[in-house]
Amino acid sequence: MPNNQTFDCLPLKSKDTYTMSFRIARFAITDDSYEMLVTNLDRSEFSTNDLKEIYHLRWGIETSFCTIVTVSLLRTDNNACSTANAE
């Protein structure tokens, strides 16, 4: 992390500091493909398999949002085309 990184949880120019711990977890997606995550979830509470499951659940949500946005954009573009053709 750069030494000039700012955090919105500390006032600007604050001399206060605190320790932040992160872990890097790597797990297999296929026989020859891996995913790496950086997390602050404690290893004693969340195993690598737990992280893999959480990531899998989150990925489903992310792809659903992508689908919603894409469909919304297509509808907007189609409406724009319809309006332009009607004039």
N, C-alpha and C positions, 0 to 999 in steps of 0.2 A: 504494500500500500504506500502511495507517495507520502512523504512527510508533511505535505501541505494539504492533505485530505480534510475537508470540512464535514461536519456532521450537524444535522439540523437539531439534534438533541442537546447540543452544547451552544451556549451563546458565542457569537463571533468574538474572537480575540480572548476567549476564556483560557485560563491557565490550568483549569481542571482537567484531569485525565482519568481514564479507567481502562482496565484490561479487557480486551475482546478476544475470545478464543474461538477458533474455527477448526473444523476437521474436514479432510478430503476423503470422500468415500468413492471407491471404484467397484463397479459390479458388471458382470457379464450380461449383455443383451442377447447375443448369439454366441456361438462357439468362438468366433473371431472378432467380435465387436463388443466394446466396453463403453460404459457411460461413467463420467466422473461428476460428482456433486460436491460443492462446498457448502457446508451447513454449520450452524451453531447448535444443532440438536446434540444433546449429550449422548455419548457412546454407551453409557450404562443404561440409558432409557430407550434408545433407538438403535437397533442393530442395523447392519448394512442391508439385510433383507427387509427390515422395516422401511428403510429409506427407499429401497427399490419399489416397494409396494406403494408408498406415499407418492413417489415420483410418477408411477404408473397411473394412479388415480388422478393426479394433477394434470398429467398429459392429456387425459380424456377431456377434462374441463377446458384446457387450452385449445384443443382441436375443435371442440364444440363452439367456443367463442369465435374462432377463425371462420367456421362455417356460417355462423350467424352474421358476421360482418360481411363476408363475401356475398351472401344472399341479399343482404340489405343494400350493398353497393350495386349489385346487379339490378335490383328493383328500382333504385334511384336512377341509374343510367337508362333503364328502359323507359321510365316515366319522362326523363328529360328528352329522349328521342321521340316519344309519342307527342310531347308538347311541341317540339320543333316541327314535326311533320304536320301537325294540325294547323299551323299558321300559314 
